[in-house]
Amino acid sequence: MIADDFIYCKPETKRDAVKAYKKLKNERNKVFYYGGGSEIITMARAGSKVPNAVIDIKSIPECNVLEVKNNVLIIGGAVSLNAIAESKLFPLLGTTGSRIADHTNQCRISIAGNICGTIIYRETVLPLLLADAKISIYGPGGRRTLPLSEIFHKRIQLGQGEFIYQIKIKKEMTETPFIHVKRTANEKIDYPLVTVCTTQYKGRLRMAFSGICSYPFRSIEIEEVINNSQVSLGEKLDLIHNLLPEPPLTDYEGSGEYRIFVMNHIIENILERYHNNAKNL
């Protein structure tokens, strides 16, 4: 249950948000930034993640932007997964977000919340890694913008008091051909056994994964194998197994061996689809 003396702040600027964070921290509060809040509420109810102060960023104008400007797609950190899907500005990201939770929760889950969340799958990271997205962060040290690939190592690496206020992607990277495949153990809306996002850019396939390991990732080494026409499918799969960043995940959703089986099937189907498309050109 969330504490009765719960502190709620709703600043209207990034600077005021950081000021509130500093003040609340100095008063020894456990402070979270709040964009959608679905995970905070769920974890608080379970008693595993209970803040006694939150800073709602939804009134900060930059956090609500969803537009293309100067050939760059800008997505505010507080924009919901449903809004992204309905905008059709980044079809792969929209498709990925539409398979996370149910529609009601998609209207609440923010893009920054999914990236920063404690739930290990963080599936929206996959399209962003493939699209060379940059993340704009604000905190006590001011603003910084960095490629997601540089600050996402198992999870997003934010300093104390920092929050994601915008995500920026070149428009051309939002328009690449893509395939999104998500396999779950039971229901259509569930945590993934394996999710694979694939794009084709400048004649090469890019591939990112969630579910197979305990965190989402994109591997340049795996992509080298995927794009090597001199290697057979069976050899590719064996090489990919050895290039996974950690042993496959085993939990109540499925064993590591089963996840490998599912991943193999997905990769095989994706490569077959691209091979057939190439032959028909």
C-alpha positions, 0 to 999 in steps of 0.5 A: 500500500502507498503511504498515507503521508505520500508527497506529490509534486507536479512541476511545470519546468525541468528545472523545477522538477530537479529543484523538487527532487533535491529538496525531497531528497534532502528531507530523506524521502524516497523520490521517484519521477513519475510519467505514467506511474503504472509500474510504481503503483503495481510495485507499491501495492506489492510492497516491493517498491514504495516511494513516499514522494513522486515528481510528476513530469507530465506538466513539463511541455518538453515531456509531452512532445510528439512531432517530427521537426527538421527530419527528427522525430521527437518523443517526450518522456511522458508520452504514452505507448498508446499515443505513439502507436496511434501517431504512426510516426514510428511504426516499429515502436508503435507495434512493439508498444501495442504488445506491452500490457493491455490497452488500458495500461498502454494509455498510462505507460510512458515511453520513459517509464518503460525504458527506466522500469524495473521489469526486465523486458523493457521492450521499447528499448529494442526499436530505439536501439535499432534506430540509433535513438538519442536520449535527452536527459535532465538533472542536477548537472543540466541537460545532456543528450547521448546515444541510447547505445552509450547509456543503456547497459543492461538498464539505463544509466542515469545519475541521481536526480536525472530523468529522461525528458525526450527521445530523438530519432532521425526520421529516416530510421523510423521508416525502415522495413521491419519485423516484430515477433513476440512469443509468450507462454500463455496469453497474447498480452503477457511477458515475452518468452522472446521478442525480436525486432528486426530492421533493414537499413542500407541492405543490412539486417539489424536485430534486437532481443528481449526475453532471451536474457535478463535484459534487452540488448542489440548485438553488433556481433550477432548482426555480423553473423546474421548478415554473413551470406557464407554461413549456413542457417544452422551455423548462424544459430550455433554462433548466435547462441555463443554470442548471447551476452549471458546464459538464456533466462530461466524463470516461471515463464519458461526455461532457458532451453525453451527460450533458445528453441523459440529464438531459433524458430523466430530467427529462422522465420525472419531470415526466410522472409527476408530471403524470399523478399530478396528473391522477388525483387 
